Amino acid sequence: MSDAPAMRMTAIEWFLLFVLGALWGGTFFFNAIAIPELPPLVVILCRVALATVILWFFVLAGGIKVPRGRSSWLALLIMAALNSALPFFLIAWGQIHIASGLASIMIAMTPLFAVVAAHFMTEDEHMSPGKVAGVLAGLVGVVVLIGPQFLEELGKDLLGQLSVLGAAVCYAVSAIYGRTFSRRAMAPMMVATGQMTMATLILLPITLLVDRPWEYLGASLEAWGAVVGLAVLSTSVAYLIFFRILARAGAVNILLVNFIVPVSAILLGVFILGEVLTLEQLIGMAFIALGLALIDGRLFLRQSR
């Protein structure tokens, strides 16, 4: 048995996790504006390409060390495929065939996959009853929050559902793999920049071949403004926070954001769009809060003491 200390979330990491949830929750707003006018692959490519430009500006302006070795860039290529290009594509393709609510529930299974994978692939994130119970409680919360009626669609379009589940597995594995960058002493800013750079190189030929983005240059300013919002807030800033939490708190903890994203999306709808908060949504949020507390464990440890 390893003596490596278990990775925990401090108050700062919890704060950043909720900020990250809000940033990724905003993705639904930006996509709702952009997708009706722009194909998904075009939106994804513009999102990562613009984020790449923004992040490189800060890397070069801040004098951050840029890796030179092939192994570092190969690692960034793998991270880009697992954490950006492949899951973005799988989700976009899957949502053509299944409802977004069911897709959201399936993506919320990412922490469950991560708990299992981290138990076998890491020395300091072993599975525990509290973690498993917390993940299951959070998953129940997401189902109640989004709507149990979407579970009735299970099995109706198997390929679309497997596509989104594949994205969830990619996110889980990428979070565990991403911890290797702290051992390489690579700054979170550089990891985020390198990942976006390699994701752009992966997506560029695919998008040019499939969707011919030059045909959509006449899209409205609102649509392009949403793409800018995706690139700046939901990608550039979000991935800086993502890699910062990952380096300090581990793979399972960072993926708890998948429980927070639907909560933040609903709250943004309530406070910005004037939507009404339902009893079912409140119950779902309560289950998610319970799940987060169980996974963190410290609240219940204090009570037992």
N, C-alpha and C positions, 0 to 999 in steps of 0.2 A: 504493500500500500504506500502511495506517495505521501510525503510530508508537505507537499506544496500547500500553502494556505488557500482556503476557499475565497473566491472573488466575491466582494460585496459592493453594494451601491451605497455611496455616501449621499449626504443631502444635496451636494452639488450635482452628482450624477442623476439623482431623481429629478431635480429641477430641469436639467438639460434633456432628460428623457421626455418630459412633458412638453418642452419646447419643440423637440423633434417630432413628437406626435402631432402637435399643432401644425408644424410645417408640412408634414406629409398628409395630414388631414386636409390641408388646403389644396392638395393635388386634385381632389375631386371637383373643387370649384373651378380651377383652371382648365381641367380636362372638359368640363361641361361646356365651357365657352369655346375651346379650341377644336375639339373633336368633330362637331357638326360641320366645320368648314375644312378641316385638314385631316388626312388619313393618319391613323395611329403611328405608323412608322415614321412619317414626316415629323409629327410632334415629338416623338422620342428622339430622333436624330437631332433636331434643332435644340431640344432640351439639353442633351449631353454636349453637343458641340459648343453652344453658347456658354454653358457652365465651364467647359474646358478653357475657353478664352479668358473668362473671368478669373478662374483659379490660377492660371499661369501668370496673370498680371500680378497677383498677390505673392506668388512664389518668387518671381523674379524681383519684384519691388522689395520684398522682405529678406532677400539674400538667403533663402532656404536652400539647403544642400540638395542638389539634384542627383539621383543615383546614376551611376555610369555603367555598372556591370549588367551583363545580359540576364543573369539570374534574377536581379531585381525587377527588370522590365518584364521578364517572363511571368514572375509572380503577380505583377500588376495586370498583365494580360489575363491570367487565370481569374483574378479577382473581378476584373471588368466583365468577363463572360458570365461568372456565377452570380454577381451581385447587381449587374446592370443590364447588359445586352440580352442575355438569354431569358431572365425572368420578365423583363419588360416586354419582349416579343411574345413569350408564352401567355402572359396575362392579356395582352392586346388580342392575340388570336383566340384565346379561350373566351373572352367576353363577346366575341362575335357570335358565339354559339350558346352561351349560358348567361343567365341574369347576373347583373353586377352584385346583387345581394348575396347570391350563392358563391360567387367568386370571392367576395370579401370574407365570408365565413371560412372558405378553404385557405385563404392567405393567413387567416388568424390561427391556423394550425401550425404555422411556422415555429413558434416557441416549443410546441410539443415535439416536433421533429428534432429541434435543437437540443432539448433535454436528453433525448435518447442518444443522439449522435455525440454530444459533448461527453457523456458518460464513458464512451468507449474511445474517444479521440483526444481527450485532454486529461491532465493530472489533477486539476484543481476545480473541476466543475462536475463532480459526480452526482448522479441521480439521488434524490432523497424523497421520502414520502411528502414532505412539505412542498417541494418543487413540483412534483407530479400533481398533487392536489391543487396547487395554485394555478398551474397551467390549465387543468380541466375546468376549474371554476371560472377562469378568464374566458375560456372557450365557450362555456355555457352563457356567460355574460354577453359575448359577441353575438351568439345565436339569438338570444332574447332581444338584444339591442336592434339588430338588423331585421329580425322577423323569422320565427320558426317556419313560416309557410314556404320559405325558400328551400327547406330540406325536402319538400315534396318533389323537387325537381331532380333529386339524386338518381343517377342511372339513366336519365332521359337522353343525355348527350354525353356519352362516356368519354369521347376524345377531348371535348372541350373541358370537361371536369378534370381529366388527367393532365391536361395542359396547365391548368392553374395550380393543381397540386404539385406538378413538377416545378413551377416557379417557387412555391413554398419550400420545397426541398432545397432548391438552389440557394435561397436566402439563408436557410439554416446552415448549410455546409459552408457558404461564403463567410458567415459570421465567425465560424470556428477557424476557417483558413485565414481570415483577416488578422487573427491574433499573431500570425507569424511576422507581421510588419513591425511590431514592437520589438521583437528580437533582432530585427534588422536595424533597429534604431532609426527608423524612417519617420519623419514628422507626420502627424495626421494631415496637415495641409498638403504635403507631398503625396501621401497615399491617395487622398481624395482627387488630387489633380491627375496623378498617374492613372487612376482607375477611369476617370472621365475621358482622358486622352485615348486610352486603349479601347474604351467602349465606342468612342466616335469612329475609330479606325475599323472596328468590327461592323458597325451599323451602316457606315457610309455606302459601301458597295451594294449591300442588300437593299437599302432604301432607294438608291438610284435605279436599281434594276426593277424593283417591284412597284414603287409608287410614283416615280418620275416627279420629284418635288417641285421642279421648275414650273409645272403646270398650275401650281397653287399660289404663285406669288401675288395674285390679285385678291387673296383673302382679306377680310376686314382688319382694321386696326385693333379691334377688340380681340380677335382671334390671335393675332401676333403678340398683342400685349399679354394675353394669357400664357403664351409660350415663354415670353420673357419672365413672367412670374414663376413659371415652373423651373426655369433655368436658374434664376437668382435665389429664390427662397426655398423651393422644394428640392433643389439639387445641390447648388453650390454651398449654401449655408447648412443645409440639412446633412450633407455628407461630411462636412467638417465636424459637426457635432457627433455624428454616427461613429466616426473613427476615434474621436476623443473618448467617448464612453466605452467603446469596444476595447481600447487599450487598457483602460483602468478597471472595468467591471466585468468583462468577459462576454462570451457569445450569448449565453442564455439570457442574461440581464438586458443586453441591448435589444434583443428580439421581443422583449415585453412591449416595445413600442407598437407592435401589431395589435395589441389590445387597446392602446390609447388612441390610435388613429381614428377608428370609427366614432369614439367618444368625442374627439375634437371636431370631427366633421359635423356631427350632430349639433354640438354646442355652437359652432360657427354659423350653422343654419338658423339656430334660435336667436343669436344675438345680432347677426348681420342681415339675415333674410326674414326675420320675424316669424319663423316657424314655431309650432307649438310642441313643447316637450311632453311626451306621453308617459303614462304610468309604466308601460312596458320598457320604455327607454331608461327610466329611472331604476327599475329593477335590474336591467342589464348592466347599468353602470355600477350598481352595488355589487354584483357578482364579480365584475372586473376589478373593483377596488379590493374585494376579498382575495381574489387571485393574486394580485400584486403584493398584498400584505403577507400571504402564505409563502410566496416565493422568496420574499425578502427575509422573513422569519424573525426579525428582531423584535417586533411588537409582541409576538406570542412568547418569545423567549423571556422577555421582561416580565410578562404576566405569570409565567411558570415560576420564575424566581421569586 
